[in-house]
Amino acid sequence: MLKKEIDTIILDVDGTLSEDISWLKLTQGLEWSAPQKGKSYTRI
């Protein structure tokens, strides 16, 4: 098995790159408040 390191992770918060994988889309339906979304985003 070939192992690779991940150098960069891009989180597309507002859907600029792709609406399907945006942070807002991924957290939609979780009933989180804006501060909860911000807190979970900063943990990553």
Secondary structure, DSSP 8 states (H G I E B T S, - for coil): ------------SSSSS-GGG-HHHHTTTS---HHHHHHHHHH-
